[in-house]
């Protein structure tokens, strides 16, 4: 099941962030993704493969 990732989309990942949120906003798309936690605002960079592997759902804004 492939998703079309775009900046501004909300992605739901399998494991929760320590703040408890499962949802992340996509800030950058490429070989790496920059994601911002919807709960606390923490930003992380993850490899595309890791994001694709752990995605449970995708919401368009």
C-alpha positions in Angstrom: 0.0 0.0 0.0 1.9 3.1 -1.2 1.2 6.6 -0.1 1.8 9.9 -2.0 3.6 12.0 0.6 3.4 15.8 0.3 4.5 18.7 2.5 1.7 19.5 4.9 0.2 16.0 5.1 -0.4 14.4 8.5 1.1 10.9 8.8 0.1 8.4 11.5 3.0 6.2 12.6 3.0 2.9 14.3 4.9 3.9 17.5 3.9 6.9 19.6 6.2 9.7 20.4 7.1 10.0 24.1 4.5 12.8 24.4 1.8 10.3 23.4 1.0 11.5 19.9 0.9 9.2 16.9 0.5 11.9 14.3 3.2 13.9 12.6 3.1 16.8 10.1 5.4 16.5 7.0 7.6 19.5 6.7 10.1 18.2 4.1 9.9 15.4 1.5 12.9 13.8 -0.2 15.4 11.0 0.6 14.9 12.2 4.2 11.6 13.4 5.7 11.4 16.2 8.3 8.5 15.6 10.6 6.9 17.7 13.3 5.1 16.0 16.2 1.4 17.1 16.3 1.4 16.8 20.1 4.5 18.7 21.3 6.0 20.3 18.1 9.3 18.3 18.3 11.0 18.0 14.9 12.9 15.0 13.6 14.6 13.9 10.4 13.9 10.3 9.3 15.0 8.3 6.2 12.2 7.9 3.6 12.4 4.1 4.0 11.8 4.3 7.7 8.8 6.6 7.3 7.3 4.4 4.6 7.8 1.3 6.7 6.2 2.7 9.8 3.2 4.6 8.3 -0.2 3.4 9.4 -2.3 6.2 7.8 -2.1 9.4 5.8 -4.4 12.5 6.0 -4.4 15.4 3.6 -4.8 18.8 5.2 
